[in-house]
Amino acid sequence: METARDSAAGPGHTALAAELVRRAEEDQRLTRLARQAPTALNRHFVTRCRGANADALRAVVARRGWPEAGQVGERASTAALMILLHTADLGFQLTCRDLIAEAVADGGCPAVHHAYIADHCAVELGQPQFYGTRIDAGTLCPYPIRQPETVEERRQDVGLDPLAEQLPALRHVVSGIPDKGCPVSASPWT
């Protein structure tokens, strides 16, 4: 369902918005397929899709800057974030992290967009994350969090649900068994 914010795409940005959403949806479709049938061919399709999406987003950012919600609509801006999170180029992700931070400061993107890319980049750099959005698939616990005693406040500030609520639900959905819990602990970088 399109919201008023989604229909806010300015002239000339409607085609870009549609392309970003289409690309993110194709990634999701291929990822679901690869999970259902984990073959080498299906994994190849996901990798190829993500590579093409990264190239397309790189070209958009080079031409126009980060596709902000105020320009392309919130749905398309979120799709761009999803494409970025699945990009294998950390340098590009770091560049966009800074562009997204500027867009958030100027009111052009939701703060939660910066939370996701900031945590992603921190984990990829071997640093503690700020918001606890990155979860270790093996343990179903967050990667180390900087100042974990205040993470819930930071999450609330950007519109994320509390980890104390989100983690048990996530673990139950993924594992199918009741939550055993894990500590949200500090790291050597705190």
C-alpha positions in Angstrom: 0.0 0.0 0.0 1.4 3.4 -1.0 1.5 6.1 1.7 1.5 9.8 1.2 5.3 9.7 1.9 5.8 7.1 -0.9 3.8 9.2 -3.4 6.0 12.2 -2.6 8.5 11.2 -5.2 9.3 14.3 -7.1 9.2 14.8 -10.9 11.8 12.6 -12.6 12.2 10.5 -9.5 9.2 8.2 -10.0 11.0 5.9 -12.4 14.0 5.7 -10.0 11.7 4.9 -7.1 10.0 2.1 -9.1 13.4 0.7 -10.1 14.8 0.7 -6.5 11.7 -1.1 -5.2 11.7 -3.6 -8.1 15.4 -4.4 -7.5 15.0 -4.9 -3.7 11.9 -7.1 -4.3 13.8 -9.2 -6.8 16.6 -9.7 -4.3 14.1 -10.8 -1.7 12.4 -13.2 -4.1 15.7 -14.8 -5.1 16.9 -15.0 -1.5 13.7 -16.8 -0.5 14.1 -19.2 -3.4 17.8 -19.9 -2.4 16.6 -20.6 1.2 13.9 -23.0 0.0 16.2 -24.7 -2.5 19.8 -24.0 -1.5 21.5 -25.0 -4.7 24.6 -23.5 -6.2 22.6 -22.1 -9.1 20.1 -20.3 -6.8 23.0 -18.8 -4.7 24.6 -17.7 -8.0 21.3 -15.9 -8.9 21.3 -14.1 -5.6 25.0 -13.0 -6.0 24.4 -11.9 -9.6 21.3 -9.9 -8.6 23.1 -8.2 -5.6 26.0 -7.3 -7.8 23.8 -5.7 -10.5 21.8 -3.9 -7.8 25.0 -2.6 -6.2 26.2 -1.3 -9.6 22.8 0.4 -10.2 22.8 2.0 -6.8 26.4 3.2 -7.2 25.4 4.9 -10.4 22.4 6.6 -8.8 24.5 7.8 -5.9 27.2 9.1 -8.3 24.6 11.0 -10.3 22.1 12.2 -7.6 23.5 11.5 -4.2 21.6 9.2 -1.7 18.0 8.6 -2.8 16.3 10.3 0.2 12.7 9.6 1.2 11.7 13.2 0.4 12.9 12.6 -3.2 11.8 9.1 -4.1 9.4 8.2 -1.3 10.1 6.3 1.9 9.5 2.9 0.4 12.0 3.5 -2.4 14.5 5.0 0.0 14.2 1.9 2.2 14.6 -0.3 -0.8 17.9 1.6 -1.6 19.0 0.9 2.0 18.2 -2.8 1.6 20.3 -2.9 -1.7 23.1 -1.1 0.1 23.1 -3.6 3.0 23.4 -6.5 0.5 26.3 -4.8 -1.3 29.7 -6.5 -1.0 31.6 -3.2 -1.3 32.3 -1.9 2.3 33.9 1.2 0.9 30.7 2.1 -0.9 28.7 1.3 2.2 30.9 3.6 4.3 30.5 6.4 1.8 26.7 5.9 1.8 26.6 5.7 5.6 27.9 9.2 5.7 25.5 10.4 3.1 22.6 8.8 5.0 23.8 10.5 8.2 23.6 13.8 6.4 20.2 13.0 5.0 18.9 12.1 8.5 20.3 15.3 9.9 18.5 17.3 7.2 15.3 15.4 7.7 15.6 13.6 4.3 15.6 10.1 5.6 14.3 8.3 8.7 16.9 7.9 11.5 16.4 4.2 11.5 18.1 4.0 8.1 21.3 5.4 9.6 21.0 3.0 12.5 21.0 -0.1 10.2 23.9 1.0 8.0 26.0 2.3 10.9 25.6 -1.0 12.7 26.3 -2.9 9.5 29.5 -1.0 8.9 30.7 -1.3 12.5 30.3 -5.1 12.5 32.0 -5.4 9.2 34.9 -3.3 10.5 35.1 -5.5 13.6 33.8 -2.8 15.9 30.9 -2.8 18.3 27.6 -1.7 16.9 25.5 1.1 18.4 21.9 -0.1 18.0 22.0 -3.9 18.1 20.5 -4.3 14.7 23.0 -6.9 13.6 22.4 -10.4 14.9 24.8 -13.3 14.7 23.0 -16.0 12.7 24.8 -18.8 14.6 24.0 -17.7 18.1 20.9 -15.5 17.4 22.5 -12.9 19.7 23.5 -9.4 18.8 27.1 -8.8 17.7 28.9 -6.8 20.4 27.2 -3.5 21.3 29.0 -0.3 22.3 27.7 0.8 25.8 25.0 -1.9 26.0 23.6 -0.4 29.1 22.1 2.4 27.0 21.3 0.6 23.8 17.5 0.6 24.5 17.6 4.4 24.7 19.4 4.7 21.4 17.0 2.3 19.8 14.0 4.2 21.0 15.6 7.5 19.7 15.6 6.1 16.2 12.3 4.2 16.3 13.5 0.7 16.9 11.6 -1.7 19.2 13.5 -2.7 22.4 16.0 -5.6 22.0 14.4 -7.1 25.1 11.2 -7.6 23.0 12.7 -8.1 19.6 15.3 -10.8 20.4 13.0 -13.4 22.0 10.5 -13.1 19.1 13.3 -13.4 16.5 14.8 -16.4 18.2 11.4 -18.1 18.4 10.6 -17.5 14.7 14.0 -18.6 13.5 14.5 -21.7 15.7 10.9 -22.7 16.3 11.7 -23.3 20.0 11.2 -21.1 23.0 13.9 -18.4 23.6 16.9 -19.4 25.7 18.2 -15.8 25.8 21.6 -14.4 25.6 23.4 -11.5 27.2 23.6 -8.1 25.5 27.2 -7.7 26.5 29.9 -5.2 26.2 32.8 -5.6 24.0 36.5 -4.8 24.3 35.8 -1.5 22.5 33.5 0.0 25.1 
